[in-house]
Amino acid sequence: MAAPAAEAHFVRRTAEEGVTSDPEPARRHAAAAYLPLAVAVFVVFLVGDRLQELLRLFPFYQQLYHRFAFYVPEGGKSLLQIALCVLAARWVTRATYAQALRELGLGASWRRGIAFGVLASAPMLLGFVATMPFGRHGTILQIAYLALLAPFAEEVLYRAFACGLLYRRAGVPLWLAIAATAVVFGYGHIDKGQSPVQQIQLLVLTGTGGAFFAWFYVRSGFNLWAPFALHVAMNLWWELFEVGKTAIGGWYPFALQAVTMLLALVLVEHAHRRRTAPTTNVAPAGA
């Protein structure tokens, strides 16, 4: 599936470094050699994005909605999305499962990712605590799906697999990889809108959020735990307080979301500069 040059580069780099963190490999080869890989990644990405509609073609999946709460069939869909991405990443890179997980950003520091997410989402939490009543919209399992499993599947599919592999493996420019996945991400949320205006709002709001999450993934050194933790925290605060049934919650929640994203941008850029700053070796006195 992958171009021979891509395979050779991957084998050489993993043998020398033991990791897959270099963001520029595709730019050292002709773009034409990576076109089949880009198409293959995008096709798998679209299958993962439309998996809900594909599963609804099977009667047994539709019956799950009648027998169980919505998060049971949709939780199964999320697990299938994750499995699809891992298998496809392993196929694309010709790697082991462990290397495929690292390729998807899951081998990076989860502690730093969680710290980033909690700190960056503090404006939303503090703003909601100060002005809104605490009250769950659903059961613990429902919140676990909406705030944990669904965001994890989305980050693996949209950010790590689609954006990450298109940019790092298929030679797609970063801006295009971010824009394409953000548009698809936003489009996947418009069904929650009750009117054309709400659908447009959801497309713009969630699409912009998807672009920010993709940027956080790249600038954090392809650490998927960073956007995942922020995604979880934002969803969790939204669910634990009576904000709204969709991402549209009025001007005040929107303002808190904007401040959270700006704070996250400042934090991730600061960490990126510290991580990439050249180290200077100071000679000891008298040397």
N, C-alpha and C positions, 0 to 999 in steps of 0.2 A: 504494500500500500504506500509506504513512504518512499520517496525518491532515494536512489542509492547514495547520493551525496549526504542526504539527511541521516541515513542509517550509519554511514561511515563516521560522520561527525559525532553522532550520539555515542557510538561504541568507543570512539577515541576519547571523548570528553569524560564519560563516566568511568573509563579505565584510569584516566589521569587524576580526576578530581573526586570521583565517588558521589557526585551530586549533579543536579540538573538545574542550575540557577542562572546560567548565562542568558541574558535577554536578547542577545544579538546574533545568534548563530545563522539565522536564515539570510541575513543581509550580506553574508560572505559568499553566497552562491547565487546563481542566476535565478530570477524569480520564476521563470518558466518551469524549472525543475520542481518547484514546490506547488504549482497550480493544482495537480491532482490531489495533493495532501490537503490543501486549503478547501477544495470542494468536498472531499471526504469528511473532514472535520465539521464543515458547516452542515452537511446532510445529516450526520449523526446528531449534531446540535439541534436541528429542526425536529428530528424524530423525538428527541428528549423533551423539547419544548411542547410538542403537540401530543405527548404520550397520553394525556388525559383523554383527548378526543379519540385516539386510537383504541384505548382500553374500553371506551364506551360502546365500541362496535360489538363487544362480546357480551352476551346476555348475563353471564355469571357476574361480571363486574357491575353491571347495572343493578343486579339483585342485592349486591352488598350494600347499596344505599338504602334499600328497603329493610334490611335486616340489622344494620349497624349504624352508628353515628357516622357522619360524613368523614371524620378524620381516619376511620378505618380503611376505606378504599383509597382515599387520597394519601394516607400514610404509606400504603402499599405502593402507590404510584411513585411517591418520593423515593422509596427504597429502590425501586426499579431504575429510576433516573440516576441514582448514585452508582448502582451496579453497572449500568450502561456506560457511564463516563469512565469508570475504572477499567472496564474491559476494553473500551475503545482507546483509552490512553495507552494501555499496555500494547495493544495491536499497532497503534501508530508509531510508538517509539521502539517497538521490538524489545521491550524491557521486561524485567520481572515485576511482580505485583508490588513489591516494596519500592522499586524505582518508579513505577507508575504513580504510586501514592505521593512520592516526593515530587514528581513532575506536576502533580495537581496541587502542590503547596501544602500538603498535609504532613510533611516531615519537618516543617519549620517549628519555631518555638510557640507552643500554644499558650504559654504563660504570658509572653509579650502580647500576643493577640488579645487575650482576655483583658489584660490591663488596659490596652488601647481602647477596646470596646466600652469598658465600664467608665473610663475617664472621659472619653469623647461624648458619651451619651448622658453625662451628668446634667447638662442644661435641660434636657427633656425630663429627666427624673425629678429634678428640683422644681422645675416649672409646674409639673403635674401635681406634685405633693403640695405645693403652695396654693393651688387654685382648684383642684378637682377632687371629688370624692373617690375613695378607693372602693373598687367593686369589680369582681371578675365577671366577664361576659359569658363564661362557660365553665366547664369542668376542668379539673387538673389535666386530664388527658387531652382535652381540646386545646388548652393553652400550650401544653407540651408540643403538640403538633404545630400550631401556628407560630410559636416563638422559638422552637428548637429544630424539629425535623424539617419542616418546610424551608426555613432559611438555609439550613445546611445543604439541602438538595439544590436549592437555587444557586448558592455560592459555588458549589461543585460544578454544576452544569453551565451557568452563565459566565462566571468569572474564571474559574480554574480551567475547565475544559475548553469552552468556546473561545473566550478572549485570550486566555493564556496560550493555548496551542496554536491558535491562528497567528498570534504575534511571535511567539518564541520558536515555533516549528515550521510554520507555513509561510513565513516572510510577509505577512500582512502588516501594513503600517499600523502603529499603535492606535492612532486616532480612528482609523477605520474599524479595527477590531473592537474598540470600545463603543463606537457609535452603532455598529451593526448589532452587537449583543444588547446594548441598552435599548434600542428600538424594539427588538423582539421581546425583551423583558417587560417593557412598558406595555406593549400590545397584549401580552399575556394577562394583564391585570384589568383591562378595560371592561371585561364582562361583569365586573362588580358595580359598574356605573348604572344608575337608574335612568339616565337620560343622555343624549348625545353630548351635552355640555359636560356632564360628570365623566363620561368616557374620555373626552379630550383632556380633562383635568388629570384623570388617572394616568393617561398615557404620558403626559408631560411630567407629572410628579414622580411616578415610579421609574420612568425612563431616565430622568435626571439622576434619581437616586442610584439606579443601576450603573450609570456612567461614573458616579463618584465611587461606588464600591469597587468597580474595576480599576480605577486609578489608585485607590488605597491598596488593592492587591498587588499591583505592579510596583508602586513606590515603597511598599513594605518589604521588598525583596522577594516577591511571590510567596508571601506568607498568607495562606488562605484563612488562618485563624483570625487575622486582623479584621477583614470585612465581615467574616462570619460573626465574630463576637459583637461587633457594632450592630449588625443586622438583628441579632438575637435581642440585644439590649433594647433597641428601638421598638421592636415588635412587642417585647415583654412589657415595657412601660405603657405602651399603647393598650395592651390587653388588660393590664391590672388596674387601669383607671378608665373611667367612663368617658372615653375620647370619641370614638366613632366606630362604625362597623366596616368602614373602608379607610384608605389612606387619606381621604378628604375629611378633615376634622375642623375646618374653620381657620381663621387667620391666626389665632393664638397658637394652636398646635403646629401650624405651618411655620410660624416664626421660631418656635422652639426647635423644629426639625432643621431649619436653615442654620440656626446658631450651632446646633450639634454637628452638622456637616462642615461648617467653617472651622470649628474647633478640631474636628478630626483631620481636616486638611492641614491645619497648622501643625498638629502633632506628628502626622505621618511625614510631612516635609522636613520637620526638625530631625526626626529619627533617620530619615534618608540621608540628610547632610552629615550627620554624625557617623553613620555607617560607611559612607563613601568618602569621607574626608581623608586626604593622604596623611599617612603617619610620618612623622619626622623623627629621625634618630639623632639624639643629641649626644655628641661625644663627651665622655667624662672629662672633668677638669684635669689638666696636666697631661692629657693624651697627646 
